[in-house]
Amino acid sequence: MSQAEKIIIADTPLRWQDVVAVARHGAVLELSGQAWARIDNAQAIVQCIVSSGERAYGVNTGLGALCNVSLKGEQLSQLSRNTLLSHACGVGAPLSNEQTRAIICAAIINYSQGKSGLHPQVVHSLLALLNHGITPQVPSQGSVGYLTHMAHISIALLGVGNVNYRGQIVSAHEALAAENLQPVVLGAKDGLCLVNGTPCMSGLSCLALADAHRLLQWADVIGAMSFEAQRGQIDAFDKEIIALKPHPGMQQVGSNLRALLDGSEVIAASKGIRTQDALSIRSIPQVHGAARDQLEHATRQIETELNGATDNPLLLGTPDNYRVVSQANPHGQSVALAADMLAIALAEIGSIAERRLDRLINPHVSGLPAFLVSNPGVNSGMMIVQYVAASLCGQNRQLAQPAVLDNFVTSGLQEDHLSMGTNAALKLHQVLENVTQILAIEYLLAAQAFEFLQEQRFGAGTHTAWRLLREQVPAYDQDRWLAPDITAAATLLKNADLLHNALPNLR
């Protein structure tokens, strides 16, 4: 994707692909005139509130349990600055650059709704972080849904904290100076706007959607290879049979599998060798399809949140006729549930893949050389990579426990039900990484199984996938250092364009 590509926030909803373009591929983010007008209108409402002295949460009061403490004058700017400094208290390893960029992008989309009220200069400064390649160092742990991650991002606007700039970790002050950018002077409500809402979980979840879409396509390809290597009974994927259970995802997977295996002499010659296959082999449409349906649901939930106004309070109307409404739009229950359900669905993709790959190396059921090596005994072959896959599946079971159910009380009973949506999104990222490694292992094993079946023609798609891996990883003739092979296979699975170019009809 070209650095010159632009994503423009205007009047139409944005998609997860837009966030990924900015966060992962360096697309330039801009706001249309309409979006800037909305931001200006909300800021004008804030100035009316400050001038009138009307009490409005977070505009001229303290935060959380301090919401009844009234503030005025210079205290309003100080409150915004103090909010960022006091809330920037996360712990743990920093987020990746793309994760932080995704959060910033989602935050700007949120402010562009024109319901928050922060000063336009703050939005300009956030855009500058993205478009000048200044990425704050953000500790990954410490969010119950929002607050800490955005606070660590936002202190960089003040010239505080560290950032990743031109491949180096430097002070925010140094990076801003190098780009001729001035630290921001905050006004009323700016600090609260910067830490409030659900951009953290939404931005992170958009990246997860990209990875999940790609992995579910790869799962069909690799599952088809394992099916073929084990001489599966193709009637299980019959179009008429699949249609009798009309889940949309299941229909799509069935179509993919039939296309991938089209023309396979291995499958044709194997018809009738057994009455039915093991469930991990014949239920690929049902299991992969269910995950696809969950992904579609999660996509709707996350994109709805991405395009919503998630601040508190929200500002409605115009400076001449406005309302300030305290409510709970920063509660991220929809995204938390979506991320939790998607983590379960992806963990299941890893689980069924582990069962398939175990059958590939097991001579009791595979009909292939033990552990897929020509001279087993002196060679251990692919024995231990199955252990690795089992370990990752075990971790995924732990990660699939719902984060949204872990509820706590914060801020002196004021914040007494929390979504834990950021934790849900972050553990989804870990599940996706684990599933990538599991599928990479299955890919290696299925391709190695093909080495023993070459006398017959493979399916149109499975043959392409086999050759694709062989361009990077040679066949396994005798024991060698296996970790680099897994890394090479996983790298293929992370290439967003590779599968589309190799198998353009796969959906």
Number of C-alpha atoms within 10 A of each C-alpha: 9 10 12 9 14 15 16 16 21 17 12 8 12 18 16 22 14 21 30 24 21 23 27 17 15 20 21 20 22 16 19 12 11 15 20 19 16 20 22 18 20 27 26 18 24 27 18 16 20 20 11 9 13 13 17 20 23 27 31 26 21 20 17 15 13 14 15 15 13 18 18 15 11 10 16 24 20 16 26 24 23 15 22 25 19 11 17 23 17 18 14 10 11 16 17 16 18 20 25 26 27 29 26 30 25 27 26 21 26 23 29 28 23 23 25 31 30 26 23 19 12 21 21 15 20 21 19 18 24 21 17 15 19 25 27 32 24 28 21 20 18 17 21 23 28 25 24 27 32 27 24 27 29 27 25 27 24 20 20 18 20 23 28 18 20 12 10 10 15 17 18 25 19 16 25 23 12 10 13 9 17 13 18 17 15 20 22 29 29 27 28 27 26 28 26 24 29 30 34 29 30 32 30 28 34 28 23 27 24 16 19 26 16 20 22 21 20 22 25 24 27 28 27 26 29 26 24 27 26 24 22 24 21 20 14 17 22 13 13 9 12 20 14 9 11 10 16 14 21 24 19 18 28 24 18 22 26 18 18 27 24 16 15 18 15 21 22 17 11 15 14 13 11 10 7 14 17 12 12 18 24 18 16 26 25 19 19 25 24 20 25 25 17 19 24 16 14 24 24 16 19 26 19 17 25 28 20 21 22 26 26 22 25 21 23 18 13 15 17 8 8 15 14 20 13 14 12 13 18 21 22 27 20 17 31 30 23 24 37 24 22 31 31 22 24 26 27 21 26 28 22 22 28 26 18 24 26 23 22 29 27 17 14 11 13 19 14 21 18 22 27 28 25 15 15 15 10 9 17 16 23 25 16 13 22 22 13 15 26 18 14 21 24 14 15 26 15 12 21 22 16 19 21 24 14 13 13 13 12 14 11 10 11 13 12 11 16 21 25 26 31 31 25 30 30 21 22 28 22 16 29 24 19 21 29 27 22 29 27 26 26 30 28 27 26 27 28 24 26 23 16 15 14 10 10 14 14 24 23 16 24 28 17 16 22 21 12 17 18 15 8 12 17 12 14 20 14 13 14 12 6 13 9 11 19 20 15 15 23 21 14 18 23 16 12 14 12 13 20 14 10 13 16 10 12 20 14
